[in-house]
Amino acid sequence: MTVHGRRALVTAGSSGLGTAIATSLRADGAEVFITGTGPHTGEVARKIGAAGWAVADFTQPGAAAAAARAARETLGGIDILVSNTGGTRAAKATELSARDWDSAYRLVLDSAISLTNAVLPEMSASGWGRLIYVTSVGVVKPLPLLHLSNVMRAGVAALARSLAAEVAPHGVTSHVIAPAHIDTPRRRSLAAARAAAAGVPTEELERRQLATELPVGRWGRPEEIADLVNHLCSEFAGFQTGQTHVVDGGMTST
């Protein structure tokens, strides 16, 4: 009932949530291929025991499809796709340029579409597959200063839900992970941006967030997202599909 023997492509797997997910899948017996945007990607891959890795900038046309080809060649096929990307620019809407929007589209939505197109035919033909799209809680509650993310990740969530009924008869499931306040470098950089916009110290803003936005009173751990992904990729979750899994410490419940 584990992911033992499955072959997984985890994008943006060289840091943050991606590394936690890739590490967890590998520890549970999956063969893993990761992508990242810097030379440290290879070091991370070796550390977690990944079968392979690629440096890929998804803002560049064709980069996502090329990464999927590299993963397929290394692994011999892809049973699990974890479509994950780094964050987009945080800014007021009036400060965003057409180039910002185009770059965000390529990074987040276009990459998800390209990766899906690359892996879905083989999954459907084999009668088994897992499509996991890591987005943000912004798909259910838009977040301040994250217009690019809110819009593009909503598109990714729509893709995942649109696919669910169509691919389910072929043994393929599709899920959206919508995290918030997970303690990663991205969370800390966003807190700094919000604090600067509000004119308060970052530490003060974080204290307010913990007191007013998070009923659980703490930041989430990347491993908590990874555990959820592992479950959804296992046989235990074969009857689950088309869902958006909000992991936000109760933020959207208040």
Secondary structure by P-SEA (a helix, b strand, c coil): cccccbbbbbcccccaaaaaaaaaaaaaccbbbbbbcccaaaaaaaaacccccccccccccaaaaaaaaaaaaaaccccccccccccccccccccccaaaaaaaaaacaaaaaaaaaaccaaaaaaccbbbbbbbccccccccccaaaaaaaaaaaaaaaaaaccccccccbbbbbbbbcccccaaaaaaaaaaaaaacccaaaaaaaaaaccccccbbbbaaaaaaaaaaaaccccccccbbbbbcccccccc
